[in-house]
Amino acid sequence: MSRITAPGASPGDSPGSGEEDVFSASRWELLRALGAISAFGGQHRHALEDALGLPAVAAEDHTEVFVLECPPYASVHLGPEGKLGGEAADRVAGFSRALGLVPAREPDHLASLLDLYASLGERAGAWGSPEERAAFHRAREALLFEHLWSWLPGYLQAVGELGIAPLGQWAELLSICLEEEVARSAPPERLGLALRGAPGRSDLSSGRGAMLASMTIPILSGIVLTRSRLRHAAAALGAGMRIGERRFALGALIDQEPEATLTWLANEAGRWADAHALRALLPPAVDPAHWWSRRAAASAADLGSLSRPELR
């Protein structure tokens, strides 16, 4: 496979000006390959890594990141239950159907999303009348802001923080590519539906169960709390790490060190609020980064006001 290079980008391009053709092949191949790395194993993935100039990822590291720690599904980050499927996945499938396309088997998987995005870019650059090309251009931008930029920046931060160097480089490259896509796309008129219609934050003072559930669901807490970060917390607090789902592991930390765990969580939410804010590229009213930052900051404030009895 020939080496794929990341294209440069410039803001202010518009459909019909020829910009879709300027660096189309490498641009779409790059995005499609980056998505495929999150899904494929074995020699196929290694060929993609080589083409992108990325180090090979060990099979166990690939499983650790994309299966155990950070499953690359929009529904995990945009769904009110933080699980696969549901309304978030249905929205992506509906987006494909509205374009007359057959949805992928896992429509909200990162590989499927980037493959669809690349396909729309290719169609906008080469196929049909100027009107049809403009329609595909608008569809590509809609997919970018509704189903990619709405959750991927935080997800890629979480992947990078796992400390698995090859996939940290993958996350950094994809982040750069996404920022370029945003820079060369017209800002949306409003925030994406998933965030506009997101459930309100849980009342953390209503009990331990509400706090545990909320802090392990990204769209409720504003943070991506991985098991890796919980292990970091356990080490910092001198506590034991329970094997099991994240909410049970977090509950075990609270049982051992309630006040210290609460302080760590509040600081973690504050850290995420700052990180989200630094990623803002669009006007506040329409940039998901601002939405995520506000939600994480609110979680930090709520956690800071909790008392030990409320954790029981």
C-alpha angles and dihedrals in degrees: 000000000000120000115269117215127202112250124231118241139204128198124240099046117148134195115269094030092095095250093124088064099045097084101354102133099052092036096057095036089053095051093044092049093049090054093046092056089066091056110031131076138195125014094346091061093044090054089054092048091051092049090052094046091243125139117256115267118226114237093241091051091049090053092045092055106033100033108027108025110021115013104196098232126126090215092064090059102032101034121095091231097045091232138118119279126004128107096334092058091043091055091057092047089050090051090057093047091050087059092050093253130130109246118242118254089254101025097179096048111115092240091054093046095050092044090054091045092052091047091053090049091051092049092048090054103044118011137079134345123332088260092053092047091051090051092054089047090055091046090053091053091047091052091048096054100032102042109016114028089041092074114357100086092060092042092053090049089055091050091050092051092057088081097229099138102206092051091042087061090047091053092048093051093048090048090054091049092049092050089052091051091051092047093054096043130083111255114254119254092234143006116284119274095245091060096036089054097038116135118257119263118276119251098249091194090062091083150301095282093056092049094048093048095045096049093053095049111077099208091052098044103028091231138090105230108192127185087248090062090047089053087051090052092049091052092047092049095042090238133134121259115230118220112235141057118349096252091054091048090049090047090053091053090051091050090054102037110010101169096038092047091050090051091048091050093049090051091047091053090048090051090053092047090056093045093050092049092053090057095059113127102157137057110292095248094060105027115101089208090070092048093051092045093053092048094049091046090052090051090051091052093048092048091049091056097050120105129213096257090057090062094062 
